């Protein structure tokens, strides 16, 4: 039997604290340029911005393309176009390309848009690993609307780690997990 909390049990607070610490580590100003552009694009619908992926390990973006998740309060608030609202609701996330020029330098990113509700569900309960496998890995929280949202993101990331362990370790013949 796996010794990890299910979605009804409290999360290990040490895991949430560790994730909070790791997600708050500093990143290059190159990433902040892109995060600022995302903040402008999504305005009041924006709950959080997460940086993840291979560029996360770099000191700067260089010629790479940064990977972001934009967590929004709702798809209805995030998009003025109905087709984007519907597509994102039916099959989240929608993925877009962003390019920003600053001081004669181009910054490139792809970003996925997901509602807070889908982010929480995807890191805890979704059968397919799209969100929980991605966010069981390192990420940086570059923006959170407030402390409540920050805590929800940290808890969702902790759930992603636990979901990853619960889903993966049995395949390796392990039956005990200590998060």
SEBATI-857003 format. One record per residue (C-alpha): residue in one letter; x, y negated, z negated. Coordinates in Angstrom, 3 decimals, padded with zeros to 6 digits. Each point is the difference from the previous one (the first is absolute). Last residue first. Layout:
N
ATOM   marpa          u          v          w
ATOM       a          X          Y          Z
...
END
This chain:
179
ATOM   marpa          u          v          w
ATOM       x    006.760   -012.068   -000.286
ATOM       x    000.596    003.401   -001.522
ATOM       x   -001.143    002.558    002.508
ATOM       x   -000.338    003.703   -000.694
ATOM       x   -001.008    002.583    002.607
ATOM       x    002.941    000.140    002.346
ATOM       x   -000.066    002.439    002.915
ATOM       x    001.173   -002.528    002.564
ATOM       x   -003.439   -000.310    001.591
ATOM       x   -001.412   -000.545   -003.513
ATOM       x    002.318   -003.020   -000.245
ATOM       x   -001.464   -001.916    002.922
ATOM       x   -003.646   -000.844   -000.663
ATOM       x    000.198   -000.570   -003.752
ATOM       x    003.291   -001.883    000.383
ATOM       x   -001.312   -002.223    002.790
ATOM       x   -003.217   -000.666   -001.914
ATOM       x    002.059   -000.950   -003.059
ATOM       x    002.190   -002.401    001.962
ATOM       x   -003.020   -001.516    001.752
ATOM       x   -001.780   -000.412   -003.367
ATOM       x    002.978   -002.024   -001.227
ATOM       x   -000.241   -002.168    003.120
ATOM       x   -003.697   -000.537   -000.669
ATOM       x    000.772   -000.944   -003.603
ATOM       x    002.585   -002.568    001.125
ATOM       x   -002.426   -001.407    002.583
ATOM       x   -002.829   -000.251   -002.532
ATOM       x    002.378   -001.702   -002.486
ATOM       x    001.025   -002.612    002.573
ATOM       x   -003.662   -000.537    000.908
ATOM       x   -000.842   -000.729   -003.652
ATOM       x    003.096   -002.193   -000.304
ATOM       x   -001.051   -002.277    002.855
ATOM       x   -000.035   -000.299    003.802
ATOM       x    002.970    002.349    000.318
ATOM       x    002.899   -000.717    002.321
ATOM       x    003.324    001.559    000.883
ATOM       x   -000.661    003.380   -001.620
ATOM       x    003.007    002.027    001.038
ATOM       x   -000.083    003.631    001.073
ATOM       x    001.773    003.244   -000.835
ATOM       x   -001.614    003.323    000.940
ATOM       x   -003.164    001.548   -001.467
ATOM       x   -001.569   -002.786    002.014
ATOM       x    000.384    001.659    003.397
ATOM       x   -001.129    003.413   -001.221
ATOM       x   -003.060   -001.480   -001.745
ATOM       x   -001.044   -002.137    002.941
ATOM       x   -000.096    002.316    003.026
ATOM       x    000.002    003.233   -002.009
ATOM       x   -003.310    001.411    001.222
ATOM       x   -002.339    001.209   -002.735
ATOM       x   -000.709   -003.464   -001.309
ATOM       x   -000.432   -000.126   -003.768
ATOM       x    002.553   -002.098   -001.820
ATOM       x    002.184   -002.112    002.317
ATOM       x   -002.661   -000.215    002.683
ATOM       x   -002.780   -000.805   -002.473
ATOM       x    001.889   -002.949   -001.519
ATOM       x    001.101   -001.310    003.383
ATOM       x   -003.492    000.549    001.440
ATOM       x   -001.547   -002.107   -002.789
ATOM       x    002.728   -002.634    000.264
ATOM       x   -000.779   -000.300    003.691
ATOM       x    002.639    001.028    002.519
ATOM       x    001.908   -001.934    002.635
ATOM       x    003.176    001.463    001.456
ATOM       x    002.894   -002.204    000.938
ATOM       x    002.652    000.167    002.622
ATOM       x    002.799   -002.434   -000.321
ATOM       x    002.397   -002.177    001.921
ATOM       x    002.098   -003.003   -001.034
ATOM       x    001.525   -002.108    002.734
ATOM       x    002.777   -002.483   -000.817
ATOM       x    000.321   -003.510    001.371
ATOM       x   -000.553   -001.511   -003.460
ATOM       x   -003.291    001.870   -000.402
ATOM       x   -001.815    002.020    002.599
ATOM       x   -002.764    002.375   -001.059
ATOM       x   -001.147    003.195    001.697
ATOM       x   -002.831    002.158   -001.278
ATOM       x   -001.320    003.291    001.391
ATOM       x   -003.233    001.604   -001.180
ATOM       x   -001.258    003.220   -001.599
ATOM       x   -003.625    000.645   -001.009
ATOM       x   -000.193    002.277   -003.031
ATOM       x   -002.522    001.449   -000.320
ATOM       x   -002.296    001.974    002.282
ATOM       x   -003.660   -000.949   -000.284
ATOM       x    000.414   -003.146   -002.104
ATOM       x    002.994   -001.255    001.982
ATOM       x   -001.777    000.584    003.295
ATOM       x   -003.173   -001.677   -001.233
ATOM       x    001.666   -003.136   -001.315
ATOM       x    002.222   -000.220    003.066
ATOM       x   -003.049    000.276    002.302
ATOM       x   -001.826   -002.686   -001.991
ATOM       x    002.637   -002.664    000.614
ATOM       x    000.423   -002.540   -002.834
ATOM       x    002.199    002.410   -001.887
ATOM       x    001.298    000.128   -003.583
ATOM       x   -003.256   -000.871   -001.787
ATOM       x   -002.008    002.793    001.594
ATOM       x    002.933    002.377   -000.359
ATOM       x   -000.119   -000.452   -003.754
ATOM       x    002.285   -001.166   -002.836
ATOM       x    003.040    000.436    002.199
ATOM       x    003.158    002.059   -000.400
ATOM       x    002.617   -000.834    002.628
ATOM       x    002.472    002.840    000.369
ATOM       x    003.325   -000.959    001.465
ATOM       x    002.733    001.547    002.131
ATOM       x    002.954   -002.090    001.216
ATOM       x    001.185    000.337    003.581
ATOM       x    003.721    000.164    000.474
ATOM       x    002.340   -002.316    001.902
ATOM       x    001.358   -001.519   -003.223
ATOM       x   -002.512    000.589   -002.780
ATOM       x    002.243   -000.914   -002.908
ATOM       x    001.645    001.734   -002.959
ATOM       x   -001.235    003.275    001.346
ATOM       x   -001.627    002.751   -002.067
ATOM       x   -003.466   -001.485    000.480
ATOM       x    000.618   -000.014    003.745
ATOM       x   -000.548    003.785    000.013
ATOM       x   -003.529   -000.066   -001.369
ATOM       x   -001.994   -002.045   -002.495
ATOM       x   -001.064   -003.584   -000.672
ATOM       x   -003.296   -000.485   -001.826
ATOM       x   -002.254   -003.048    000.240
ATOM       x   -002.935   -000.425   -002.374
ATOM       x   -003.571   -001.280   -000.432
ATOM       x   -000.467   -002.082    003.160
ATOM       x   -003.560   -001.007    000.910
ATOM       x    000.679   -003.602   -001.077
ATOM       x    002.542   -000.606    002.725
ATOM       x    000.620    002.911    002.367
ATOM       x    002.165   -001.679    002.658
ATOM       x    001.685   -002.467   -002.356
ATOM       x    000.979    002.748   -002.431
ATOM       x    001.226    002.109    002.908
ATOM       x    002.256   -002.839    001.179
ATOM       x    001.365   -000.368   -003.545
ATOM       x    000.712    003.750   -000.111
ATOM       x    001.941   -000.294    003.249
ATOM       x    002.245   -002.780   -001.295
ATOM       x    000.269    001.857   -003.330
ATOM       x    001.491    002.996    001.812
ATOM       x    002.892   -002.052    001.366
ATOM       x    000.477   -001.467   -003.504
ATOM       x    001.567    003.339   -000.877
ATOM       x   -001.651    002.065   -002.711
ATOM       x   -000.012   -000.165   -003.791
ATOM       x   -001.224    002.907   -002.123
ATOM       x   -003.635   -000.351   -001.105
ATOM       x   -001.185    003.307    001.465
ATOM       x    002.640    001.891   -001.962
ATOM       x   -000.963   -001.463   -003.379
ATOM       x   -003.732    000.443    000.495
ATOM       x    000.635    003.567    001.177
ATOM       x    002.002    000.762   -003.129
ATOM       x   -002.696   -001.582   -002.202
ATOM       x   -002.746    002.058    001.705
ATOM       x    002.052    003.178   -000.482
ATOM       x    000.623   -000.795   -003.677
ATOM       x   -003.746   -000.616   -000.452
ATOM       x   -000.796    003.569    001.086
ATOM       x   -003.352   -000.504    001.702
ATOM       x   -003.157    000.444   -002.026
ATOM       x   -002.221    002.926    000.948
ATOM       x   -002.961   -000.235    002.408
ATOM       x    002.092    000.013    003.195
ATOM       x    001.786    003.156   -001.084
ATOM       x    002.943   -000.176   -002.345
ATOM       x    003.015    002.133    000.769
ATOM       x    000.888    003.270   -001.705
ATOM       x   -000.403    002.291    002.981
ATOM       x   -001.276    003.474   -000.850
END
